[in-house]
Amino acid sequence: MVQRVESGGLVVSSRAQARLGDMELMVPVEGGVVWAEHRGAEGVAVVMLHPGWGDSSIWDEVVSRLPERARTIRYDAPGYGRSPAPTGPFTALTDLIEVLDRLDINEAIAVGHSAGGATAVGLALAQPERVCSLILVAPGIGDYPWPDDDPYMEEFDALFAAGDRDGLVGLGTRTWAAAGDGPEVEAQIRSGVKGMFTQGDLLNPDPPAFDRLAEIHVPTSLVIGDLDHPLVVDCGNAIGARLVDCRVITVHGVDHMLPLREPQRIAELVAAALTRRS
């Protein structure tokens, strides 16, 4: 069962009802319950996964540019955006599978930004029959060999251990918004910091994926901004080199916040993936 959000409050609806039309939902998952948005009707779904430094509203301008026929699913991870705090340990991949199961999504174009890209990759490995295409936006993967001595890593760990939320917002802005800050960027960074602290240590790592990337054979577009942090640029290029059918697209003058900076470009990639599938 799924809960549907209506003006009169939460009502319980069947899975079949959840597949019809535009609606907002509260979906039970391993991590508790998550807010989700479903648009469109039947057919292949575009599933959009937000970054750790933001929430599902980062996709607003992308969704508004998609073809009218597109069926889209997006949700806030536990503790992020409109989703309440998690109630127990969970993994991002398990929650994604729960959302797809409860909405009866059998075939998806998985679109993931940053940490959301890692979850999209995890789905393609765990349930390859469910993923017909990948669009990875400045992706990272948890088991990629990240250098522990990078100044960003050291500063993040120190600020998080101290509970310094404002310090983390400043670090996030300096690191991920090299092309310039602004209200939309700050809102995403602040939302991400809130989500990180709300999740605490309840988020467990997904299964290792970096050394299994060659097992993925679906068409993949991987987008990186040349102003992104060098760690992410290196990771993205390494992911692209290991995938069998991947086109790496470098966008000049753009930082990590690609869904805010280049929504039209990402929407065009989604539209192209929909056209290929149809």
Phi and psi in degrees as GROMACS dihedral restraints (atoms count N, CA, C in turn):
[ dihedral_restraints ]
;  ai    aj    ak    al  type     phi  dphi    fc
    3     4     5     6     1  -127.8    20    10
    4     5     6     7     1   147.0    20    10
    6     7     8     9     1   -96.5    20    10
    7     8     9    10     1   130.9    20    10
    9    10    11    12     1  -106.2    20    10
   10    11    12    13     1   137.4    20    10
   12    13    14    15     1   -87.4    20    10
   13    14    15    16     1   120.7    20    10
   15    16    17    18     1  -129.8    20    10
   16    17    18    19     1   171.3    20    10
   18    19    20    21     1   -61.8    20    10
   19    20    21    22     1   -26.8    20    10
   21    22    23    24     1   -86.9    20    10
   22    23    24    25     1     1.4    20    10
   24    25    26    27     1   121.5    20    10
   25    26    27    28     1  -160.0    20    10
   27    28    29    30     1   -91.0    20    10
   28    29    30    31     1   131.3    20    10
   30    31    32    33     1  -126.2    20    10
   31    32    33    34     1   151.0    20    10
   33    34    35    36     1   -89.2    20    10
   34    35    36    37     1   131.2    20    10
   36    37    38    39     1  -130.7    20    10
   37    38    39    40     1   162.3    20    10
   39    40    41    42     1   -79.3    20    10
   40    41    42    43     1   166.1    20    10
   42    43    44    45     1   -62.1    20    10
   43    44    45    46     1   -36.8    20    10
   45    46    47    48     1   -61.4    20    10
   46    47    48    49     1   -41.7    20    10
   48    49    50    51     1   -64.7    20    10
   49    50    51    52     1   -34.9    20    10
   51    52    53    54     1   -66.3    20    10
   52    53    54    55     1   -16.1    20    10
   54    55    56    57     1   -86.7    20    10
   55    56    57    58     1    -3.7    20    10
   57    58    59    60     1  -105.0    20    10
   58    59    60    61     1   121.7    20    10
   60    61    62    63     1    69.8    20    10
   61    62    63    64     1  -164.8    20    10
   63    64    65    66     1   -94.2    20    10
   64    65    66    67     1   131.6    20    10
   66    67    68    69     1  -163.8    20    10
   67    68    69    70     1   161.3    20    10
   69    70    71    72     1  -107.2    20    10
   70    71    72    73     1   144.4    20    10
   72    73    74    75     1  -136.9    20    10
   73    74    75    76     1   152.2    20    10
   75    76    77    78     1  -109.6    20    10
   76    77    78    79     1   114.1    20    10
   78    79    80    81     1  -109.7    20    10
   79    80    81    82     1   123.6    20    10
   81    82    83    84     1   -65.9    20    10
   82    83    84    85     1   133.3    20    10
   84    85    86    87     1  -139.6    20    10
   85    86    87    88     1   177.0    20    10
   87    88    89    90     1   -57.8    20    10
   88    89    90    91     1   -36.9    20    10
   90    91    92    93     1   -82.7    20    10
   91    92    93    94     1     5.0    20    10
   93    94    95    96     1   127.5    20    10
   94    95    96    97     1  -101.3    20    10
   96    97    98    99     1  -150.5    20    10
   97    98    99   100     1   142.2    20    10
   99   100   101   102     1  -127.3    20    10
  100   101   102   103     1   146.0    20    10
  102   103   104   105     1   -77.0    20    10
  103   104   105   106     1   134.1    20    10
  105   106   107   108     1  -138.0    20    10
  106   107   108   109     1   155.5    20    10
  108   109   110   111     1  -123.2    20    10
  109   110   111   112     1   130.4    20    10
  111   112   113   114     1  -117.7    20    10
  112   113   114   115     1   127.3    20    10
  114   115   116   117     1  -127.7    20    10
  115   116   117   118     1   144.8    20    10
  117   118   119   120     1    94.0    20    10
  118   119   120   121     1  -170.3    20    10
  120   121   122   123     1  -121.1    20    10
  121   122   123   124     1  -126.3    20    10
  123   124   125   126     1   -78.9    20    10
  124   125   126   127     1   171.3    20    10
  126   127   128   129     1   106.4    20    10
  127   128   129   130     1  -177.3    20    10
  129   130   131   132     1   -59.7    20    10
  130   131   132   133     1   138.0    20    10
  132   133   134   135     1  -103.7    20    10
  133   134   135   136     1   142.7    20    10
  135   136   137   138     1   -93.9    20    10
  136   137   138   139     1   109.7    20    10
  138   139   140   141     1  -101.8    20    10
  139   140   141   142     1   119.6    20    10
  141   142   143   144     1  -112.0    20    10
  142   143   144   145     1   122.6    20    10
  144   145   146   147     1  -114.2    20    10
  145   146   147   148     1   123.5    20    10
  147   148   149   150     1   -82.3    20    10
  148   149   150   151     1   165.6    20    10
  150   151   152   153     1   -81.1    20    10
  151   152   153   154     1   170.9    20    10
  153   154   155   156     1   -69.0    20    10
  154   155   156   157     1   -27.4    20    10
  156   157   158   159     1   -97.4    20    10
  157   158   159   160     1    45.3    20    10
  159   160   161   162     1   172.9    20    10
  160   161   162   163     1  -176.8    20    10
  162   163   164   165     1  -130.9    20    10
  163   164   165   166     1  -172.2    20    10
  165   166   167   168     1   -67.3    20    10
  166   167   168   169     1   -16.4    20    10
  168   169   170   171     1   -69.0    20    10
  169   170   171   172     1   -11.7    20    10
  171   172   173   174     1   -63.5    20    10
  172   173   174   175     1   -17.7    20    10
  174   175   176   177     1   -91.9    20    10
  175   176   177   178     1     1.8    20    10
  177   178   179   180     1   -51.9    20    10
  178   179   180   181     1   -51.2    20    10
  180   181   182   183     1   -73.3    20    10
  181   182   183   184     1   -23.6    20    10
  183   184   185   186     1   -72.5    20    10
  184   185   186   187     1   -48.6    20    10
  186   187   188   189     1   -58.8    20    10
  187   188   189   190     1   -40.7    20    10
  189   190   191   192     1   -67.0    20    10
  190   191   192   193     1   -16.3    20    10
  192   193   194   195     1  -101.6    20    10
  193   194   195   196     1    -0.8    20    10
  195   196   197   198     1   -76.5    20    10
  196   197   198   199     1   157.1    20    10
  198   199   200   201     1   -56.4    20    10
  199   200   201   202     1   146.8    20    10
  201   202   203   204     1   -57.6    20    10
  202   203   204   205     1   -29.9    20    10
  204   205   206   207     1   -78.3    20    10
  205   206   207   208     1   -10.7    20    10
  207   208   209   210     1   -66.4    20    10
  208   209   210   211     1   135.9    20    10
  210   211   212   213     1   -97.3    20    10
  211   212   213   214     1   120.5    20    10
  213   214   215   216     1  -123.7    20    10
  214   215   216   217     1   145.4    20    10
  216   217   218   219     1  -130.0    20    10
  217   218   219   220     1   130.2    20    10
  219   220   221   222     1  -144.5    20    10
  220   221   222   223     1   154.3    20    10
  222   223   224   225     1  -152.8    20    10
  223   224   225   226     1   160.6    20    10
  225   226   227   228     1   -95.0    20    10
  226   227   228   229     1   129.3    20    10
  228   229   230   231     1   -59.2    20    10
  229   230   231   232     1   156.0    20    10
  231   232   233   234     1   -50.9    20    10
  232   233   234   235     1   129.4    20    10
  234   235   236   237     1    86.4    20    10
  235   236   237   238     1    -7.6    20    10
  237   238   239   240     1  -104.2    20    10
  238   239   240   241     1   152.1    20    10
  240   241   242   243     1    50.4    20    10
  241   242   243   244     1  -121.8    20    10
  243   244   245   246     1   -94.6    20    10
  244   245   246   247     1     7.0    20    10
  246   247   248   249     1   -91.8    20    10
  247   248   249   250     1   136.6    20    10
  249   250   251   252     1   -69.0    20    10
  250   251   252   253     1   170.0    20    10
  252   253   254   255     1   -60.7    20    10
  253   254   255   256     1   148.0    20    10
  255   256   257   258     1   -65.2    20    10
  256   257   258   259     1   153.3    20    10
  258   259   260   261     1  -104.8    20    10
  259   260   261   262     1    -5.3    20    10
  261   262   263   264     1  -172.9    20    10
  262   263   264   265     1   176.9    20    10
  264   265   266   267     1   -61.5    20    10
  265   266   267   268     1   148.7    20    10
  267   268   269   270     1  -160.6    20    10
  268   269   270   271     1   169.0    20    10
  270   271   272   273     1  -122.2    20    10
  271   272   273   274     1   152.7    20    10
  273   274   275   276     1   -62.5    20    10
  274   275   276   277     1   -39.0    20    10
  276   277   278   279     1   -66.3    20    10
  277   278   279   280     1   -43.3    20    10
  279   280   281   282     1   -63.1    20    10
  280   281   282   283     1   -40.5    20    10
  282   283   284   285     1   -64.1    20    10
  283   284   285   286     1   -40.5    20    10
  285   286   287   288     1   -60.8    20    10
  286   287   288   289     1   -45.4    20    10
  288   289   290   291     1   -62.6    20    10
  289   290   291   292     1   -38.9    20    10
  291   292   293   294     1   -61.5    20    10
  292   293   294   295     1   -44.3    20    10
  294   295   296   297     1   -61.3    20    10
  295   296   297   298     1   -46.0    20    10
  297   298   299   300     1   -64.3    20    10
  298   299   300   301     1   -40.2    20    10
  300   301   302   303     1   -61.9    20    10
  301   302   303   304     1   -46.6    20    10
  303   304   305   306     1   -72.9    20    10
  304   305   306   307     1   -21.9    20    10
  306   307   308   309     1   -99.3    20    10
  307   308   309   310     1     8.3    20    10
  309   310   311   312     1    55.3    20    10
  310   311   312   313     1    44.6    20    10
  312   313   314   315     1   -91.6    20    10
  313   314   315   316     1   108.8    20    10
  315   316   317   318     1   -95.7    20    10
  316   317   318   319     1   -21.2    20    10
  318   319   320   321     1  -142.9    20    10
  319   320   321   322     1   131.3    20    10
  321   322   323   324     1  -142.3    20    10
  322   323   324   325     1   148.0    20    10
  324   325   326   327     1   -94.9    20    10
  325   326   327   328     1   112.8    20    10
  327   328   329   330     1   -92.4    20    10
  328   329   330   331     1   119.6    20    10
  330   331   332   333     1  -115.1    20    10
  331   332   333   334     1   115.7    20    10
  333   334   335   336     1  -130.7    20    10
  334   335   336   337     1   133.5    20    10
  336   337   338   339     1  -106.2    20    10
  337   338   339   340     1   126.5    20    10
  339   340   341   342     1    58.2    20    10
  340   341   342   343     1  -118.5    20    10
  342   343   344   345     1   -62.0    20    10
  343   344   345   346     1   -29.3    20    10
  345   346   347   348     1   -63.5    20    10
  346   347   348   349     1   -28.6    20    10
  348   349   350   351     1   -64.8    20    10
  349   350   351   352     1   -38.6    20    10
  351   352   353   354     1   -62.2    20    10
  352   353   354   355     1   -40.1    20    10
  354   355   356   357     1   -66.6    20    10
  355   356   357   358     1   -38.9    20    10
  357   358   359   360     1   -62.1    20    10
  358   359   360   361     1   -43.6    20    10
  360   361   362   363     1   -61.5    20    10
  361   362   363   364     1   -43.0    20    10
  363   364   365   366     1   -59.1    20    10
  364   365   366   367     1   -38.6    20    10
  366   367   368   369     1   -65.9    20    10
  367   368   369   370     1   -41.8    20    10
  369   370   371   372     1   -63.3    20    10
  370   371   372   373     1   -28.8    20    10
  372   373   374   375     1   -82.9    20    10
  373   374   375   376     1   -41.6    20    10
  375   376   377   378     1   -75.8    20    10
  376   377   378   379     1   -36.9    20    10
  378   379   380   381     1  -138.0    20    10
  379   380   381   382     1    68.7    20    10
  381   382   383   384     1   -59.9    20    10
  382   383   384   385     1   -27.2    20    10
  384   385   386   387     1   -68.2    20    10
  385   386   387   388     1   -14.8    20    10
  387   388   389   390     1   -93.8    20    10
  388   389   390   391     1   -15.6    20    10
  390   391   392   393     1  -112.8    20    10
  391   392   393   394     1   119.6    20    10
  393   394   395   396     1   -99.9    20    10
  394   395   396   397     1   -14.0    20    10
  396   397   398   399     1  -165.2    20    10
  397   398   399   400     1   152.4    20    10
  399   400   401   402     1  -123.0    20    10
  400   401   402   403     1   139.5    20    10
  402   403   404   405     1  -127.6    20    10
  403   404   405   406     1   110.2    20    10
  405   406   407   408     1  -107.4    20    10
  406   407   408   409     1   121.0    20    10
  408   409   410   411     1  -110.5    20    10
  409   410   411   412     1   108.8    20    10
  411   412   413   414     1    45.5    20    10
  412   413   414   415     1    55.6    20    10
  414   415   416   417     1   -77.1    20    10
  415   416   417   418     1   154.6    20    10
  417   418   419   420     1  -129.4    20    10
  418   419   420   421     1   156.8    20    10
  420   421   422   423     1  -129.8    20    10
  421   422   423   424     1   133.6    20    10
  423   424   425   426     1   -56.5    20    10
  424   425   426   427     1   -40.0    20    10
  426   427   428   429     1   -94.1    20    10
  427   428   429   430     1    10.6    20    10
  429   430   431   432     1   -60.9    20    10
  430   431   432   433     1   144.5    20    10
  432   433   434   435     1   -74.2    20    10
  433   434   435   436     1    75.4    20    10
  435   436   437   438     1   -67.1    20    10
  436   437   438   439     1   136.5    20    10
  438   439   440   441     1   -74.7    20    10
  439   440   441   442     1   118.9    20    10
  441   442   443   444     1   -68.0    20    10
  442   443   444   445     1   -22.1    20    10
  444   445   446   447     1   -90.8    20    10
  445   446   447   448     1     7.6    20    10
  447   448   449   450     1   -65.2    20    10
  448   449   450   451     1   136.2    20    10
  450   451   452   453     1   -55.2    20    10
  451   452   453   454     1   -35.3    20    10
  453   454   455   456     1   -61.5    20    10
  454   455   456   457     1   -47.0    20    10
  456   457   458   459     1   -59.6    20    10
  457   458   459   460     1   -44.7    20    10
  459   460   461   462     1   -64.7    20    10
  460   461   462   463     1   -43.1    20    10
  462   463   464   465     1   -68.3    20    10
  463   464   465   466     1   -40.5    20    10
  465   466   467   468     1   -59.0    20    10
  466   467   468   469     1   -49.2    20    10
  468   469   470   471     1   -59.4    20    10
  469   470   471   472     1   -41.3    20    10
  471   472   473   474     1   -67.7    20    10
  472   473   474   475     1   -43.6    20    10
  474   475   476   477     1   -67.8    20    10
  475   476   477   478     1   -40.4    20    10
  477   478   479   480     1   -66.0    20    10
  478   479   480   481     1   -43.1    20    10
  480   481   482   483     1   -62.1    20    10
  481   482   483   484     1   -32.2    20    10
  483   484   485   486     1   -83.8    20    10
  484   485   486   487     1    -6.6    20    10
  486   487   488   489     1    68.7    20    10
  487   488   489   490     1    27.1    20    10
  489   490   491   492     1   -88.2    20    10
  490   491   492   493     1    89.7    20    10
  492   493   494   495     1   -68.7    20    10
  493   494   495   496     1   -43.7    20    10
  495   496   497   498     1   -63.5    20    10
  496   497   498   499     1   -38.2    20    10
  498   499   500   501     1   -62.8    20    10
  499   500   501   502     1   -38.6    20    10
  501   502   503   504     1   -69.0    20    10
  502   503   504   505     1   -36.5    20    10
  504   505   506   507     1   -61.5    20    10
  505   506   507   508     1   -43.6    20    10
  507   508   509   510     1   -62.9    20    10
  508   509   510   511     1   -43.3    20    10
  510   511   512   513     1   -63.0    20    10
  511   512   513   514     1   -44.1    20    10
  513   514   515   516     1   -61.8    20    10
  514   515   516   517     1   -41.7    20    10
  516   517   518   519     1   -65.9    20    10
  517   518   519   520     1   -45.1    20    10
  519   520   521   522     1   -63.9    20    10
  520   521   522   523     1   -36.3    20    10
  522   523   524   525     1   -83.2    20    10
  523   524   525   526     1   -42.6    20    10
  525   526   527   528     1  -103.8    20    10
  526   527   528   529     1    -8.7    20    10
  528   529   530   531     1  -123.5    20    10
  529   530   531   532     1    51.1    20    10
  531   532   533   534     1   -63.5    20    10
  532   533   534   535     1   -22.9    20    10
  534   535   536   537     1   -82.1    20    10
  535   536   537   538     1    -1.7    20    10
  537   538   539   540     1   126.2    20    10
  538   539   540   541     1   140.3    20    10
  540   541   542   543     1   -89.7    20    10
  541   542   543   544     1  -167.0    20    10
  543   544   545   546     1   155.6    20    10
  544   545   546   547     1   173.4    20    10
  546   547   548   549     1   -58.1    20    10
  547   548   549   550     1   -41.7    20    10
  549   550   551   552     1   -66.8    20    10
  550   551   552   553     1   -42.2    20    10
  552   553   554   555     1   -64.2    20    10
  553   554   555   556     1   -48.1    20    10
  555   556   557   558     1   -61.7    20    10
  556   557   558   559     1   -39.0    20    10
  558   559   560   561     1   -60.9    20    10
  559   560   561   562     1   -42.0    20    10
  561   562   563   564     1   -67.9    20    10
  562   563   564   565     1   -44.6    20    10
  564   565   566   567     1   -61.6    20    10
  565   566   567   568     1   -45.0    20    10
  567   568   569   570     1   -64.2    20    10
  568   569   570   571     1   -40.0    20    10
  570   571   572   573     1   -63.3    20    10
  571   572   573   574     1   -40.3    20    10
  573   574   575   576     1   -64.0    20    10
  574   575   576   577     1   -43.3    20    10
  576   577   578   579     1   -62.0    20    10
  577   578   579   580     1   -43.6    20    10
  579   580   581   582     1   -58.1    20    10
  580   581   582   583     1   -45.4    20    10
  582   583   584   585     1   -62.7    20    10
  583   584   585   586     1   -40.7    20    10
  585   586   587   588     1   -59.7    20    10
  586   587   588   589     1   -45.3    20    10
  588   589   590   591     1   -71.4    20    10
  589   590   591   592     1   -34.0    20    10
  591   592   593   594     1   -67.1    20    10
  592   593   594   595     1   -39.9    20    10
  594   595   596   597     1   -69.8    20    10
  595   596   597   598     1   -34.8    20    10
  597   598   599   600     1    56.9    20    10
  598   599   600   601     1  -129.9    20    10
  600   601   602   603     1  -100.5    20    10
  601   602   603   604     1    18.3    20    10
  603   604   605   606     1   -81.9    20    10
  604   605   606   607     1   -20.2    20    10
  606   607   608   609     1   -80.6    20    10
  607   608   609   610     1   117.5    20    10
  609   610   611   612     1   -96.5    20    10
  610   611   612   613     1   153.8    20    10
  612   613   614   615     1   -68.8    20    10
  613   614   615   616     1   146.6    20    10
  615   616   617   618     1   -71.9    20    10
  616   617   618   619     1   165.7    20    10
  618   619   620   621     1   -58.3    20    10
  619   620   621   622     1   151.0    20    10
  621   622   623   624     1   -55.4    20    10
  622   623   624   625     1   142.2    20    10
  624   625   626   627     1  -133.6    20    10
  625   626   627   628     1   -26.1    20    10
  627   628   629   630     1   -59.3    20    10
  628   629   630   631     1   -43.4    20    10
  630   631   632   633     1   -79.9    20    10
  631   632   633   634     1    -0.5    20    10
  633   634   635   636     1  -110.4    20    10
  634   635   636   637     1     6.8    20    10
  636   637   638   639     1   -59.7    20    10
  637   638   639   640     1   -31.2    20    10
  639   640   641   642     1   -66.3    20    10
  640   641   642   643     1   -12.3    20    10
  642   643   644   645     1   -77.6    20    10
  643   644   645   646     1   -13.8    20    10
  645   646   647   648     1   -90.0    20    10
  646   647   648   649     1   126.0    20    10
  648   649   650   651     1  -120.1    20    10
  649   650   651   652     1     3.8    20    10
  651   652   653   654     1   -77.8    20    10
  652   653   654   655     1   153.8    20    10
  654   655   656   657     1   -58.8    20    10
  655   656   657   658     1   132.8    20    10
  657   658   659   660     1  -132.9    20    10
  658   659   660   661     1   134.7    20    10
  660   661   662   663     1  -112.3    20    10
  661   662   663   664     1   128.7    20    10
  663   664   665   666     1  -121.8    20    10
  664   665   666   667     1   121.2    20    10
  666   667   668   669     1  -113.0    20    10
  667   668   669   670     1   130.3    20    10
  669   670   671   672     1  -133.7    20    10
  670   671   672   673     1   137.1    20    10
  672   673   674   675     1   -86.7    20    10
  673   674   675   676     1   138.5    20    10
  675   676   677   678     1   -73.0    20    10
  676   677   678   679     1    -9.8    20    10
  678   679   680   681     1   -98.2    20    10
  679   680   681   682     1     6.5    20    10
  681   682   683   684     1   -67.8    20    10
  682   683   684   685     1   164.8    20    10
  684   685   686   687     1   -60.5    20    10
  685   686   687   688     1   137.2    20    10
  687   688   689   690     1   -53.1    20    10
  688   689   690   691     1   -32.3    20    10
  690   691   692   693     1   -58.6    20    10
  691   692   693   694     1   -44.2    20    10
  693   694   695   696     1   -73.7    20    10
  694   695   696   697     1   -38.6    20    10
  696   697   698   699     1   -59.0    20    10
  697   698   699   700     1   -46.6    20    10
  699   700   701   702     1   -64.0    20    10
  700   701   702   703     1   -42.9    20    10
  702   703   704   705     1   -63.6    20    10
  703   704   705   706     1   -45.6    20    10
  705   706   707   708     1   -60.3    20    10
  706   707   708   709     1   -43.7    20    10
  708   709   710   711     1   -65.4    20    10
  709   710   711   712     1   -36.1    20    10
  711   712   713   714     1   -67.3    20    10
  712   713   714   715     1   -39.1    20    10
  714   715   716   717     1   -63.0    20    10
  715   716   717   718     1   -48.4    20    10
  717   718   719   720     1   -59.9    20    10
  718   719   720   721     1   -35.9    20    10
  720   721   722   723     1   -69.6    20    10
  721   722   723   724     1   -25.8    20    10
  723   724   725   726     1   -92.0    20    10
  724   725   726   727     1   -21.1    20    10
  726   727   728   729     1   -75.3    20    10
  727   728   729   730     1   145.3    20    10
  729   730   731   732     1   -73.1    20    10
  730   731   732   733     1   -42.2    20    10
  732   733   734   735     1  -127.6    20    10
  733   734   735   736     1    74.6    20    10
  735   736   737   738     1  -129.4    20    10
  736   737   738   739     1   132.8    20    10
  738   739   740   741     1  -107.3    20    10
  739   740   741   742     1   117.9    20    10
  741   742   743   744     1   -93.3    20    10
  742   743   744   745     1   125.9    20    10
  744   745   746   747     1  -117.4    20    10
  745   746   747   748     1   116.9    20    10
  747   748   749   750     1   -97.9    20    10
  748   749   750   751     1   124.5    20    10
  750   751   752   753     1  -103.0    20    10
  751   752   753   754     1   121.2    20    10
  753   754   755   756     1   -81.2    20    10
  754   755   756   757     1   140.9    20    10
  756   757   758   759     1    76.4    20    10
  757   758   759   760     1    18.1    20    10
  759   760   761   762     1  -125.8    20    10
  760   761   762   763     1   143.8    20    10
  762   763   764   765     1  -100.7    20    10
  763   764   765   766     1  -154.1    20    10
  765   766   767   768     1   -70.6    20    10
  766   767   768   769     1   -24.6    20    10
  768   769   770   771     1   -84.8    20    10
  769   770   771   772     1    53.7    20    10
  771   772   773   774     1   -59.0    20    10
  772   773   774   775     1   -39.8    20    10
  774   775   776   777     1   -62.6    20    10
  775   776   777   778     1   -26.1    20    10
  777   778   779   780     1   -84.0    20    10
  778   779   780   781     1   -37.1    20    10
  780   781   782   783     1   -81.5    20    10
  781   782   783   784     1   -38.9    20    10
  783   784   785   786     1  -131.9    20    10
  784   785   786   787     1    54.4    20    10
  786   787   788   789     1   -62.9    20    10
  787   788   789   790     1   -34.8    20    10
  789   790   791   792     1   -66.2    20    10
  790   791   792   793     1   -41.7    20    10
  792   793   794   795     1   -62.9    20    10
  793   794   795   796     1   -43.3    20    10
  795   796   797   798     1   -67.1    20    10
  796   797   798   799     1   -41.7    20    10
  798   799   800   801     1   -59.9    20    10
  799   800   801   802     1   -37.6    20    10
  801   802   803   804     1   -66.3    20    10
  802   803   804   805     1   -36.8    20    10
  804   805   806   807     1   -65.5    20    10
  805   806   807   808     1   -40.7    20    10
  807   808   809   810     1   -64.0    20    10
  808   809   810   811     1   -45.6    20    10
  810   811   812   813     1   -60.2    20    10
  811   812   813   814     1   -39.5    20    10
  813   814   815   816     1   -64.9    20    10
  814   815   816   817     1   -39.5    20    10
  816   817   818   819     1   -65.7    20    10
  817   818   819   820     1   -38.9    20    10
  819   820   821   822     1   -63.4    20    10
  820   821   822   823     1   -41.2    20    10
  822   823   824   825     1   -64.0    20    10
  823   824   825   826     1   -43.1    20    10
  825   826   827   828     1   -59.7    20    10
  826   827   828   829     1   -41.3    20    10
  828   829   830   831     1   -69.6    20    10
  829   830   831   832     1   -33.4    20    10
